[in-house]
Amino acid sequence: THPDKLTPELIKKYVTDNMNQEIKRCFCEKFSWTKIVEACGATEVQRDDWGVLMVIPASMLNDDNGRDAKFCFVTCPSTGRKYFIRTHPNVTTCRSGVAQLWRRTEIQTPSQHT
């Protein structure tokens, strides 16, 4: 698909419906992260050292619950690749959204271990 032919339906298919993070990442890299975020109607909720917490309106999703969805927009520190990671609706920071990937409520930094 050519970037000029990017439609909301295509975005739904590849960004919000697709559970495979690598396919989602490749799609977003091909069509530009900025264009994807704008087309999804995503708005920034919070920003920290871990990334950006964004909300995508329920109208862009195929969920039955009719609630807006939260995603963390993060960059892998080792590869530099960018990812949209869906988070729990109760997440309030990107840091806590990333922590939930490891079934934690918060990520501990090295200074917290000592």
C-alpha positions, 0 to 999 in steps of 0.5 A: 500500500502506498502511503498516500492511500493510508486509510483509517481502516488500514490503520485499525487493521495494522496498529490497533487490531494487530497483536504482533508488535513486529508487524505493527512496528514495520507498518508504522515505520513504513508509513511514518510514525507521525502520520500513524499517530495523527490518523489514529487521532491519538493524543498525548496524556503523559511523557517521561523518560520511558516514552509517551503515554497516548490515548486513541479514541474508541471510535478508531478501535474495533473493541466491543467495550467502547472505551478509549485505549491507552498505548505507550509509544516507546523506543527500545534502548538497544535497537532504537526501534519504536513500538506502540504497546497497548496498556491497561486503561488504568495506567497513568504513566508510560513508565507504569505501562512498560512495567506491566509488560513484566507484571510489575506496577512500577519499574525499579531503577538501579538506585532503588535496588541499593 
